[in-house]
């Protein structure tokens, strides 16, 4: 969704930079958002606290709350899809294969054909 929305906004995201957790992905506030996302998905509460504070400092508390809600929604959508057994249609999965490979997402526990 990020790749589509950022392209529609005229500022395509560098998803590989985002997956690597380095750089800003070519996005405004990208560095802060990458750090915040890494903090949310990690196990280091201090790193999350620091990333949250940097995001609030850069963009404000409302922006940080929106970013947290979006991250939580993506987690929820993945769990719902996994729970229901939903899968990408074969033609969609085939079209996504180069992007999946570039992002290295086939190694995630939830990755399924």
KABEL-V464108 format. One record per residue. SS is DSSP state (2 for helix, 1 for strand, 0 for the rest). PSI is psi in whole degrees, -180 to 180 (999 if undefined). OMEGA is omega in whole degrees, -180 to 180 (* if undefined). Layout:
# KABEL-V464108
SS|PSI|OMEGA + SS|PSI|OMEGA
This chain:
# KABEL-V464108
0|-38|179 + 2|-41|-179 + 2|-38|180 + 2|-47|-177 + 2|-39|179 + 2|-35|176 + 2|-42|178 + 2|-32|179 + 0|-2|178 + 0|15|-179 + 0|74|-175 + 0|133|180 + 0|145|171 + 0|93|-174 + 2|-30|179 + 2|-40|178 + 2|-37|-180 + 2|-45|179 + 2|-40|179 + 2|-16|-178 + 0|22|-179 + 0|145|177 + 0|-166|-176 + 0|2|180 + 0|11|-179 + 0|16|-176 + 0|147|172 + 0|134|-178 + 0|16|-177 + 2|-43|-179 + 2|-43|179 + 2|-39|-180 + 2|-39|177 + 2|-46|179 + 2|-41|180 + 2|-45|179 + 2|-44|177 + 2|-40|178 + 2|-41|180 + 2|-40|-175 + 2|-5|-179 + 0|-168|-178 + 0|12|-177 + 0|100|-177 + 2|-35|179 + 2|-40|178 + 2|-40|178 + 2|-45|179 + 2|-43|-179 + 2|-42|179 + 2|-40|178 + 2|-45|180 + 2|-41|179 + 2|-39|180 + 2|-42|177 + 2|-43|179 + 2|-39|-177 + 2|-34|-170 + 2|-11|-180 + 0|159|-176 + 2|-39|-180 + 2|-40|178 + 2|-44|180 + 2|-42|179 + 2|-42|177 + 2|-43|179 + 2|-42|178 + 2|-41|180 + 2|-40|179 + 2|-45|178 + 2|-44|179 + 2|-39|179 + 2|-41|178 + 2|-40|177 + 2|-44|-180 + 2|-44|-178 + 2|-39|179 + 2|-43|-180 + 2|-40|177 + 2|-46|180 + 2|-45|179 + 2|-43|-178 + 2|-33|-179 + 2|-10|-178 + 0|12|-179 + 0|140|179 + 0|155|173 + 0|141|171 + 0|149|-176 + 2|-41|-179 + 2|-34|177 + 2|-42|179 + 2|-40|179 + 2|-40|180 + 2|-30|-180 + 2|-13|-173 + 2|-46|180 + 2|-39|179 + 2|-43|178 + 2|-43|179 + 2|-45|-179 + 2|-39|-178 + 2|-13|180 + 0|32|-175 + 2|-3|179 + 2|-15|-179 + 2|-6|180 + 0|147|-180 + 0|-37|-176 + 0|-4|180 + 0|125|179 + 0|150|178 + 0|999|*
